[in-house]
């Protein structure tokens, strides 16, 4: 009877270990098994961004234009570690290179001009309309601590994280393009010209972005799983220190993690 009791205890312990993180990673029922609880690997994501701002740019000494909204894309690649505190709860840490781009547009000025024919004679007058465009690039090194929890006894999980970024490089370029009429061109024959140097409100050297996420852990081998996820980043601070500039990120990401420590 005592022998049967010990066998049952061993079977219960074995089953709880085998089902660590909800995965059946036992090589064989005849082999002893230590379940992994620390994983490390690669992670990457791509995102669609919405920019909301109140930026005043100047060209030379005069006021040029105001930008209030834009959109763009972002991507990141980095390293990730995950520690399972229990079979359903894990904390993680990510170190990444993060690149963000955005394009803002704003209505430009209208200007009257004289229309000439092929012989250089005046044939009429018209008005040309312009549009201003600003493209920006922001590159960060980010550290992202987070946590996730399994849902409903499945591999589906929900999580939260905080992206802490340090700005390493940034750039901005402003252009002016012809909206109408379609035949109007600049002296070089194009309908787009790059404006000279301009000033932009100071950019913060740091960013702080809380995120919520939903994903799924999928085993692909003994001690290895991939985690596709979607997340939303909430802008709680302004990218610009002088004006208002906030960026929403809607992200799809994936991680591949391998066990590095066993219990």
C-alpha positions in Angstrom: 0.0 0.0 0.0 2.8 2.4 0.9 4.5 1.5 -2.3 1.4 2.4 -4.3 1.2 5.7 -2.4 4.7 6.6 -3.4 4.0 5.7 -7.0 1.0 8.0 -7.0 3.0 10.9 -5.5 5.7 10.4 -8.2 3.1 10.3 -10.9 1.5 13.6 -9.7 4.8 15.4 -9.4 5.8 14.1 -12.8 2.6 15.3 -14.4 2.8 18.7 -12.8 6.3 19.1 -14.2 5.4 17.8 -17.6 2.7 20.3 -17.9 4.9 23.3 -16.9 3.8 26.4 -18.8 1.0 24.2 -20.2 3.4 22.4 -22.6 3.9 18.7 -22.8 7.7 18.7 -23.1 8.6 15.2 -21.7 10.9 13.3 -23.9 9.7 10.0 -22.8 7.7 8.5 -19.9 10.8 6.6 -18.9 13.1 9.6 -18.7 13.4 11.9 -15.7 12.2 15.4 -16.6 13.2 18.8 -15.1 10.9 21.6 -16.3 12.3 24.8 -17.7 11.4 28.1 -16.1 13.8 30.7 -17.7 13.8 31.2 -21.5 15.7 33.6 -23.8 15.7 34.4 -27.4 14.9 36.9 -30.2 12.0 39.2 -30.7 10.8 41.6 -33.3 7.8 43.6 -34.3 6.3 46.0 -36.8 3.8 48.7 -36.0 1.4 51.2 -37.5 1.7 54.6 -35.9 -0.7 57.6 -35.5 0.8 60.9 -34.6 -1.1 63.8 -33.0 0.8 67.0 -32.6 0.8 70.8 -32.4 4.1 71.5 -34.0 5.1 74.9 -35.4 8.0 74.8 -37.8 9.9 77.8 -39.2 11.8 78.3 -42.4 14.5 80.9 -41.9 13.2 83.6 -39.7 9.5 83.3 -40.6 6.7 81.0 -39.6 6.3 78.2 -42.1 3.5 75.9 -41.1 1.7 74.0 -38.4 1.4 70.2 -38.3 -1.3 68.5 -36.3 -1.6 64.9 -37.4 0.3 62.2 -39.3 0.9 58.5 -39.6 3.8 56.2 -40.1 5.4 52.9 -39.3 7.8 51.4 -36.8 9.8 48.3 -36.3 12.1 46.8 -33.6 14.4 43.9 -33.2 16.1 42.7 -30.0 16.6 40.2 -27.2 14.1 38.9 -24.8 14.2 36.8 -21.5 11.1 35.3 -19.8 10.9 33.9 -16.3 7.9 31.7 -15.3 7.0 32.3 -11.7 4.1 29.8 -12.0 2.7 27.7 -14.8 0.4 30.5 -15.8 2.3 33.7 -14.8 5.6 35.0 -16.4 7.6 38.1 -16.2 9.8 39.2 -19.0 12.5 41.8 -20.1 13.3 43.0 -23.6 16.2 45.0 -25.0 15.6 46.3 -28.5 16.6 48.7 -31.2 13.4 50.6 -32.2 12.9 52.8 -35.3 9.9 55.0 -35.9 8.9 57.1 -38.9 6.1 59.5 -39.5 4.8 61.8 -42.2 2.8 64.9 -41.4 0.9 67.0 -43.9 -0.6 70.5 -43.7 -2.2 72.9 -46.1 0.2 75.4 -47.6 -0.2 78.8 -49.1 -2.0 79.7 -52.3 -0.3 82.1 -54.8 -1.5 83.8 -58.0 0.6 83.3 -61.1 0.5 84.2 -64.8 -0.1 81.6 -67.5 2.0 81.8 -70.6 1.6 79.9 -73.9 4.4 78.2 -75.8 5.4 81.5 -77.5 5.7 83.3 -74.1 2.5 85.3 -74.5 0.2 85.8 -71.5 -2.9 83.8 -71.9 -4.5 84.1 -68.4 -4.1 84.0 -64.7 -4.5 81.2 -62.2 -3.8 80.3 -58.5 -1.5 77.6 -57.4 -2.1 75.7 -54.1 0.7 74.0 -52.1 0.9 71.3 -49.4 3.6 71.1 -46.8 5.0 67.7 -45.8 7.3 66.8 -42.9 8.9 63.3 -42.6 10.5 62.4 -39.3 12.6 59.5 -38.1 13.2 58.6 -34.4 15.5 55.8 -33.4 15.6 54.5 -29.8 17.3 51.9 -27.6 14.5 50.5 -25.5 14.2 48.4 -22.4 10.8 46.9 -21.9 9.8 45.1 -18.6 6.5 43.3 -18.6 4.3 40.4 -17.4 1.8 38.1 -18.9 -0.8 35.6 -17.7 -2.4 32.6 -19.3 -6.1 32.8 -19.9 -8.8 30.2 -19.4 -6.4 27.4 -19.0 -5.1 27.8 -22.6 -1.9 29.1 -24.3 -3.7 32.4 -24.9 -2.3 35.2 -22.8 -2.8 38.8 -21.9 -0.1 41.0 -20.7 1.2 44.5 -19.8 4.5 46.2 -20.4 6.3 49.5 -20.1 8.6 50.6 -23.0 11.4 52.8 -21.8 13.3 54.4 -24.7 16.5 56.4 -25.0 16.7 58.5 -28.2 19.9 57.8 -30.1 19.2 59.6 -33.5 16.5 61.7 -35.1 16.0 63.6 -38.3 13.3 65.7 -40.0 12.9 66.8 -43.6 10.3 69.2 -44.9 9.0 69.4 -48.4 6.5 71.5 -50.4 4.4 70.0 -53.2 2.0 71.4 -55.8 -1.6 70.4 -55.2 -3.2 72.3 -58.1 -3.2 73.1 -61.0 -1.6 69.9 -62.3 0.4 71.7 -65.0 2.2 74.0 -62.5 5.9 73.1 -62.0 8.9 74.6 -60.2 11.8 75.9 -62.1 13.5 72.5 -62.1 10.4 71.0 -63.8 9.2 69.0 -60.7 6.2 69.5 -58.5 8.0 68.8 -55.2 10.8 70.8 -53.6 12.7 70.3 -50.4 12.6 73.3 -48.2 15.7 74.7 -46.6 16.7 74.1 -43.0 14.0 74.5 -40.5 13.6 74.4 -36.7 11.5 71.8 -34.9 10.4 71.9 -31.3 13.0 70.2 -29.0 12.6 66.4 -29.0 12.7 64.6 -25.6 15.6 62.2 -25.2 13.4 59.6 -23.5 10.0 58.0 -24.0 7.7 56.2 -21.7 5.0 54.0 -23.3 2.7 51.6 -21.3 1.4 48.8 -23.5 -1.3 46.1 -23.3 -1.0 42.9 -25.3 -2.7 39.7 -26.3 -0.9 36.7 -27.7 -0.5 33.0 -27.9 2.4 30.7 -26.9 3.0 27.9 -29.4 5.5 25.1 -28.7 7.7 24.2 -31.7 10.1 21.8 -30.1 11.3 20.5 -26.7 11.9 23.6 -24.6 11.2 26.0 -27.5 8.1 28.1 -28.2 7.1 31.1 -30.3 4.8 33.9 -29.1 2.9 36.0 -31.8 1.1 38.9 -30.2 -0.7 42.2 -30.9 -0.3 45.2 -28.6 -1.3 48.8 -28.2 1.0 51.5 -26.9 -0.5 54.4 -25.0 1.3 57.8 -25.3 1.5 59.3 -21.8 4.2 61.9 -22.6 5.0 64.2 -25.5 7.8 63.5 -27.9 8.4 67.2 -28.1 9.4 69.2 -25.0 8.2 72.5 -26.5 5.0 71.4 -28.2 2.5 68.6 -28.1 3.4 65.4 -30.0 2.1 62.0 -29.0 2.3 58.8 -30.9 0.0 55.7 -30.8 1.5 52.4 -31.9 -0.6 49.4 -33.0 1.9 46.5 -33.1 2.2 42.9 -34.3 5.2 41.1 -32.9 6.7 37.7 -32.5 9.3 36.1 -30.2 11.1 32.8 -30.3 12.4 31.6 -27.0 14.4 28.6 -25.8 14.8 27.2 -22.3 18.1 28.2 -20.7 17.5 27.2 -17.1 15.7 24.2 -15.6 14.2 23.4 -12.2 
